[in-house]
Amino acid sequence: MVSSSHEAMHRIFEKDPGVFARTFRALDLPFPDPVQVSLMPTDLTEIRPLERRVDTLLKIDTLSDDSYLLAVEAQGRKDTGKPASWAYYAAHLHAKYRLPSVLLITCQDKGTATWAAGPFTFGPTYWPTFTVRPLVLGPHNVPPITDPVAAAKDIPLATLSAITHGKDTNAGAILKALAAALKTIDTETAEIFAELTELGLGAAPAAKLWRHLMTVDLAFFRSETSQRLRAEGREEGLVQGRAEDILRILERRGVKTPDTVREQVSTCADLDALDTWFDRALTVTTAEDLFTESTG
């Protein structure tokens, strides 16, 4: 489950990577539609003390066999330290995968978008070593989709439009078009994009309007199916959190934990069993004792 406006901006591309090519086609940039997309590891760390992670990394395959990597970063404000990180991403991706890479920056305001487009040059002015030139999506080039019919034809793009234009004066028309479009698709998918929109809007004034639209116009989000999905999500989070707590307790107590025990705890989906193991983790002398009824 996404948890911030920052994350919502790049998760759209995980839900529908083709929105990238469709958006830039309107700008006459030659990106072909993907025929296959692979979600790649986002950890770009090489040395343990220095951790670097890109928001989303996708491998795009096209009909022309011209594969490339798409690294997506959401940028909420100007940050003079970011271009150096972007340069690192590009160099590391090329060295690791031997594929050309495209750095895509998503922004919610024109000032940040203009700055993020660069180009950023590294090296002395008299002999620059290399230049980083990101592609940028923001309110300056993502079309404002105010027609419900157009929004229904491409809901991921309409969602991106709603988020990037969340601070614009016409945000209301864009959000109303998206709300109407979500009624035309299945509830589960509509709920995903509705929540992405709310998170992506963050603290923008339009967020209040969006919540109102979801309450009044999209009452079906409170359906039995929607409530079941939310309940399942909450339980899944509790299960994962309890498993992590058990392993952390064992670690802090200095109890050696074999990989087999870690796997059994991490893959267990029974919250009652995990609660029992949690209590035992406070007193066991060996990790295997988690699974015995008597811990002595």
C-alpha positions in Angstrom: 0.0 0.0 0.0 1.4 3.4 -0.9 1.9 5.7 2.0 2.9 9.2 0.8 2.4 11.7 -2.0 6.0 11.1 -3.1 5.4 7.4 -3.5 2.1 7.9 -5.3 3.8 10.0 -8.0 6.0 7.1 -9.2 3.7 4.2 -8.4 1.5 5.2 -11.3 4.2 4.0 -13.6 4.3 0.6 -11.9 0.6 0.2 -12.4 0.7 1.2 -16.1 4.3 1.8 -17.5 2.7 2.6 -20.9 1.6 5.9 -19.5 5.2 7.1 -20.0 5.2 6.5 -23.8 1.7 7.8 -24.2 2.4 11.1 -22.4 5.6 11.8 -24.3 4.1 10.9 -27.6 2.0 14.1 -27.2 5.2 16.0 -26.9 6.6 14.5 -30.1 9.3 12.5 -28.3 10.1 9.1 -29.9 9.4 6.6 -27.2 7.7 3.5 -28.5 5.0 1.6 -26.6 6.3 -1.2 -24.4 5.5 -4.8 -25.3 6.9 -6.1 -22.0 7.8 -4.4 -18.7 9.8 -5.9 -15.8 10.0 -4.4 -12.4 13.7 -4.2 -11.4 15.4 -3.9 -8.0 15.5 -0.3 -6.8 18.5 -0.8 -4.5 21.5 0.8 -6.3 23.9 0.4 -3.3 27.4 -0.7 -4.1 29.2 -0.2 -0.8 27.5 -0.9 2.5 28.0 2.5 4.2 26.4 4.3 1.2 22.8 3.5 0.4 21.1 4.8 -2.8 17.7 3.9 -4.0 15.7 5.0 -7.0 12.0 5.3 -6.5 11.0 2.9 -9.3 13.1 1.0 -11.9 11.5 -0.6 -14.9 13.0 -2.5 -17.8 11.2 -1.6 -21.0 11.2 -4.0 -24.0 9.8 -2.7 -27.3 8.9 -4.3 -30.6 12.2 -3.1 -32.1 14.2 -5.0 -29.4 15.5 -1.7 -28.3 15.3 -2.3 -24.5 16.1 0.4 -22.0 15.8 1.1 -18.3 13.3 3.6 -17.0 14.3 5.1 -13.6 11.4 7.1 -12.1 12.0 9.7 -9.3 9.3 11.9 -7.7 10.7 15.4 -6.8 8.7 17.7 -4.6 11.1 20.6 -4.5 14.4 21.9 -5.7 17.3 20.0 -4.1 20.8 20.9 -5.1 22.1 17.5 -3.9 19.8 15.5 -6.2 21.5 15.9 -9.6 24.6 14.2 -8.2 22.4 11.2 -7.1 20.8 11.2 -10.6 24.3 11.1 -12.2 25.1 8.1 -9.9 22.0 6.3 -10.9 22.6 6.7 -14.6 26.3 5.6 -14.3 25.5 2.7 -12.0 22.6 1.4 -14.1 24.7 1.4 -17.2 27.6 -0.4 -15.5 25.4 -3.0 -13.9 22.9 -3.8 -16.7 24.7 -2.6 -19.8 21.5 -1.0 -21.1 20.7 2.6 -21.9 18.8 4.3 -19.2 16.2 7.1 -19.1 15.8 9.2 -15.9 12.2 10.4 -15.5 11.4 13.0 -12.9 7.8 13.7 -11.9 6.9 17.1 -10.3 3.8 18.9 -9.0 4.9 22.5 -9.6 6.3 24.2 -12.7 9.3 25.7 -10.8 10.6 22.4 -9.6 9.9 20.8 -13.1 11.9 23.6 -14.9 14.8 23.1 -12.5 14.8 19.3 -12.7 15.0 19.3 -16.5 18.6 20.6 -16.2 20.8 19.9 -17.9 23.3 19.3 -15.1 27.0 19.2 -16.0 29.7 17.6 -13.9 33.4 18.5 -14.2 35.3 21.7 -14.7 33.7 24.3 -16.9 36.6 24.1 -19.3 36.3 20.3 -19.6 33.0 18.9 -18.4 33.1 15.1 -17.8 29.4 14.3 -18.4 25.9 15.8 -18.4 22.7 14.6 -16.9 19.6 15.5 -18.8 16.4 14.1 -17.2 13.0 13.9 -18.8 10.5 15.7 -16.6 6.7 15.3 -16.3 4.9 18.1 -14.5 2.1 20.6 -14.9 4.0 22.3 -17.7 3.7 19.3 -20.1 1.2 16.7 -18.7 -2.2 17.6 -20.3 -5.0 18.7 -18.0 -7.7 16.2 -18.7 -11.1 17.8 -17.9 -13.3 15.6 -20.2 -14.7 12.6 -18.4 -14.8 10.6 -21.7 -11.1 11.3 -22.3 -10.3 10.4 -18.7 -12.1 7.1 -19.0 -10.0 6.2 -22.1 -6.8 6.5 -20.1 -7.3 6.4 -16.4 -3.6 6.1 -15.4 -2.8 9.3 -17.5 -5.9 11.0 -16.0 -4.6 10.1 -12.5 -1.2 11.5 -13.4 -2.9 14.6 -14.7 -4.9 15.1 -11.5 -1.8 14.7 -9.3 0.5 17.0 -11.3 -2.1 19.7 -11.7 -3.2 19.4 -8.0 -2.2 23.0 -7.3 -3.7 24.5 -10.5 -6.8 26.7 -10.6 -8.5 24.1 -12.9 -7.8 21.2 -10.5 -11.5 20.9 -9.7 -12.5 20.2 -13.3 -9.7 17.6 -13.7 -10.7 15.8 -10.5 -14.4 15.7 -11.4 -13.5 14.2 -14.8 -11.4 11.5 -13.1 -14.1 10.8 -10.5 -16.6 10.3 -13.3 -14.1 8.1 -15.2 -13.5 5.8 -12.2 -17.2 4.9 -12.2 -16.7 3.2 -15.6 -14.2 0.6 -14.4 -14.3 -2.2 -11.8 -14.3 -1.2 -8.1 -11.0 -2.8 -7.2 -9.1 -0.9 -9.9 -11.0 2.3 -9.3 -10.1 2.1 -5.6 -6.4 1.8 -6.4 -6.4 4.9 -8.6 -8.6 6.8 -6.2 -6.2 6.2 -3.3 -3.2 7.0 -5.5 -4.8 10.3 -6.4 -5.6 11.2 -2.8 -2.1 10.4 -1.6 -0.5 12.1 -4.6 -2.4 15.3 -3.9 -0.9 15.4 -0.4 -1.7 18.7 1.3 -2.8 20.5 -1.9 -6.1 22.4 -1.5 -7.6 20.0 -4.1 -7.2 17.1 -1.8 -10.2 18.2 0.2 -12.3 18.4 -3.0 -11.2 14.9 -4.0 -12.2 13.4 -0.6 -15.6 15.1 -1.0 -16.0 13.6 -4.5 -15.1 10.1 -3.1 -17.7 10.4 -0.4 -20.5 11.8 -2.4 -20.1 10.6 -6.0 -18.3 7.3 -5.5 -20.2 5.7 -2.7 -19.5 2.3 -4.2 -16.0 2.5 -2.6 -17.7 1.7 0.6 -19.1 -1.5 -0.9 -18.6 -4.9 0.8 -15.8 -5.8 -1.7 -13.9 -2.6 -0.9 -14.3 -3.1 2.9 -13.1 -6.6 2.5 -10.0 -5.5 0.6 -9.2 -2.9 3.3 -9.6 -5.5 6.0 -7.3 -7.9 4.2 -4.7 -5.2 3.8 -4.8 -4.3 7.5 -4.4 -8.0 8.5 -1.6 -8.4 6.0 0.2 -5.4 7.6 -0.3 -6.9 11.1 1.1 -10.2 10.1 4.1 -8.7 8.5 4.8 -6.4 11.5 4.4 -9.2 14.0 6.8 -11.5 12.1 9.4 -8.6 12.0 8.9 -8.1 15.8 9.6 -11.8 16.5 12.9 -11.8 14.5 13.9 -8.5 16.1 13.4 -9.7 19.6 15.5 -12.8 18.9 18.2 -10.6 17.4 18.2 -8.2 20.4 18.3 -11.1 22.8 21.3 -12.6 21.0 19.5 -15.8 20.0 21.0 -17.3 16.9 18.3 -17.5 14.2 18.9 -20.0 11.3 17.6 -19.1 7.9 15.0 -22.0 8.1 13.5 -20.3 11.2 13.5 -16.9 9.6 11.7 -18.3 6.6 9.0 -20.0 8.6 8.3 -16.9 10.6 8.4 -14.5 7.6 6.1 -16.7 5.5 3.6 -17.5 8.2 0.2 -15.9 7.5 -1.5 -17.1 10.7 -1.7 -14.1 13.1 -2.6 -16.4 16.0 0.5 -18.5 15.5 2.6 -15.4 15.2 1.2 -14.1 18.5 2.2 -17.3 20.2 5.7 -17.2 18.7 6.0 -13.6 19.8 5.3 -14.5 23.4 7.8 -17.4 23.2 10.4 -15.2 21.6 10.7 -13.3 24.9 12.0 -16.4 26.8 13.3 -19.1 24.4 17.0 -20.0 24.4 17.0 -21.4 20.9 15.1 -20.1 17.9 13.7 -23.6 17.2 11.9 -23.4 20.6 9.5 -20.9 19.0 7.7 -23.8 17.4 7.4 -26.1 20.5 4.6 -25.9 23.0 6.8 -26.0 26.0 9.8 -23.7 26.2 10.9 -25.0 29.6 
